[in-house]
Amino acid sequence: MSKTIQSIRGMHDVLPEDSSRWQAFEQVVRDLMDAYGYREIRMPAVESTDLFCRSIGEVTDIVEKEMYTFEDRNGDMLTLRPEGTASCVRAGIQHGILHNQVQRLWYMGPMFRHERPQKGRYRQFHQFGVETYGIADPDIDAELILMSARLWQKLQLEDIRLELNTLGSAESRQNYRQVLVDYLNDHRELLDEDSLRRLETNPLRVLDSKNREMQAMIEQAPSLLEYLDNESEDHFEQLRQYLDDAGIAYNVNPRLVRGLDYYCKTVFEWVTDSLGAQGTVCAGGRYDGLVEQLGGRATPAAGFALGIERLLALRQDSGIEDQPRSPDIYVMMQGESSVRHGLQFAEKLRDENPELRVLSNCGGGSFKSQMKKADKSGADIALILGESEIADNTVTVKFLREQKEQQTVSQDDISEFLKNK
C-alpha cells in the first residue's frame, strides 16, 4: 500500500469541530466592520513577485527568506502573498479607487510565509486586515486603534496592551538614520550577522532585533523621537490626545519600528504575554508613501492586520469556547415511500422556517438507529415520518431534550406548531 499523503508542514486543515471558532470570529469581524462603515475587498492569493519587493523591501526577512516564489509556465515570477496591504494597494491603483477618494476597506484570507512553524504562526496563516486611504489626519489613526480595542471587547479578550510609536516623516528618518548608523558602528562588535547586514541597508530594523545579547546596547541607542520634524511631532501628539480622551492606555515604545519598510509616522502593536515568544496580536500604522511607491498618485494611508490563528489560540487559552450550533429538528423516515415524501417534507420545513436548522436522516436505518442519530445530533425535536403518518398526512413529534409526551400533528400545521412549541 502506498504511503498516505499528509498536509504540508505548517499548513493545517480546519476540521468541522474547529470551524465554529472561525465562524464566530468571522461574524464578529463582519458586524464590527459594518458598524464602522468599512467595506470588504477580496484580492487574489498570487501576485507578481515585484509587488512585494517594491513594497515590503528587498532586504526584509519576508522577501529574503520567507516568500513562496516561483516561475510560472510563461516565465513570470509569481509569489503567494505574504501579507495583504501591498495587494490591497495594487488593487486600488489598478481599479482607480484611491486617488482623491476616501476608502475604508477590510479583507480576510490566507497568507503564506516559509518560516519555522510554532504556536500561532504557520506557513499558511489567515489574516484579517483593515486599510484606509485618503485621510492624512491622526483621527483615522485613532479610529483604527479604537476599532481594534473594540474588537478585543467583542472577543472577550483581556491582557492585551498597546505599544505605540512614530517613525516620523521620510525626512526626519533620514536625519536620524546617520545618527543611528554612527552609534551602531561604535558598537559594531556587539552586532550579529543580520544586524551587520541591516546596518548597510535599513539600520532602523536593527532596533527590532530580538537578539538578547544586543538588547542593552539597543536600549541605549539614540531615540528617533528626538529627531522628529514639527509636523510629525504634532501628528503624534494629536493621536495621543485622542487616545487619552478615549481612555485607551498605551506605552510609547521608541524601539517599535515594524518589520515592513513602507511604514511612516504612526506605528502600533497590540501585544500579549500569553502566546510565548510570538506576543504580537495585531499590528499596524501609517504608510503614506506606499501608493506612490507602487505607481499610483500620492495618497495617505493607514491600517492594521492580525493573524487569525494567533487570535483564536489566545481565545482558546483564555477558556473561551465557541460551540457549533446543533440542528433544531431531526427528520426521521421509516420505509421506502417515506424517504421520497420525507425529503420534500424537510424542504418545505426549511422554506417555511428559514431560522430553523433541519437535519434529514439519510442512508436508511432502523427506528432505533435513527433515534440514536437524532439524539447524537443534539437536535431538540425529532419529527418521525412513517408510512402511517404519510397516509394520515401527519407527523409524530418527539421531544429529545424535554420531558414531554410525543404528539401527532398535521403536516399542514407543523410549521405553526414549531413556532409556538
Secondary structure, 3 states (H helix, E strand, C coil): CCCCCCCCCCCCCCCHHHHHHHHHHHHHHHHHHHHHCCEECCCCCEEEHHHHHHHCCCCCHHHHHHCEEEECCCCCEEEECCCCHHHHHHHHHHCCCCCCCCEEEEEEEEEECCCCCECCECCEEEEEEEEEECCCCHHHHHHHHHHHHHHHHHCCCCCCEEEEEECCCHHHHHHHHHHHHHHHHHCHHHCCHHHHHHHHHCHHHHHHCCCHHHHHHHHCCCCHHHHCCHHHHHHHHHHHHHHHHCCCCCEECCCCCCCCCCCEEEEEEEECCCCCCCCEEEEEEECCCHHHHCCCCCCCEEEEEEEHHHHHHHHHHCCCCCCCCCCCEEEEECCHHHHHHHHHHHHHHHHHCCCCCEEECCCCCCHHHHHHHHHHHCCCEEEEECHHHHHHCEEEEEECCCCCCCEEEEHHHHHHHHHHC
